[in-house]
Amino acid sequence: MATTRDENQSLYQAYLEACNAHDVDRMASFYAPTIKVNDVPMDPVSTAAQFPVLFAAFPDWHWEMRNLLIDGDYVAVHFTVTGTHRGAFNAIEATGRRVSSAEITLYHVEGGKFSEVWDFGGMEAVESQIREAEAP
């Protein structure tokens, strides 16, 4: 018999597969009808709509799970993101620079969907790495 821990681990691994496939529609299917992202209520489509801009700037964007912790209906993930800056990102034209950053995300699962998500770190480091490529 599957435990909540096993179910939440499977849920996250399936979500990670959708993320790494850049399958935005599938990603949205993992979100509750109202999901809070860093305490801001959003609908699944709006939440997933944040990713195409990232994927356009970094077509090879990839999340690699380093650690996964599950406590009841909470899932914490420590991962590394990598990508190559091939398109405009935050008004910075493509640099061709390879970026890498560590991140931690905490998810709250309700009814088999992510109902709350908190992201910690990462994107500032990515932007810093591509800005370094701009410097003379």
Secondary structure, 3 states (H helix, E strand, C coil): CCCHHHHHHHHHHHHHHHHHCCCHHHHHCCEEEEEEECCEEECHHHHHCCHHHHHHHCCCCEEEEEEEEEECCEEEEEEEEEEECCCCECCECCCCCEEEEEEEEEEEEECCEEEEEEEECCHHHHHHHHHHHHCC
